[in-house]
Amino acid sequence: MPAGWWQDSGTWIALGVSVLFLVVAWAMHRVIMKVLKGTPPNESTPTDE
């Protein structure tokens, strides 16, 4: 890998966007898994009167 790539701002932007994408994907995975593992709402008690 040429040493000039590490001094190019485009390289750092691409790496930053890639890391941001991975962090957002990890956070979405955590939220979705938490929702799917959550207890289902109790539908036996009607709330409408």
DABEL-V195514 format. One line per field, one symbol per residue. psi: psi as a letter, one per 30 degrees, with the letter a starting at -180 (. if undefined). burial: + if it has 9 or more other ideal C-beta (glycine too) atoms within 8 Angstrom, else -. A space follows every 10 residues. Layout:
# DABEL-V195514
psi=???
burial=???
This chain:
# DABEL-V195514
psi=kkffeffkfe eeeeeeeeee eeeeeeeeee eeeeeeflkl kjgfjkfk.
burial=---------- +--------- ---------- ---------- ---------
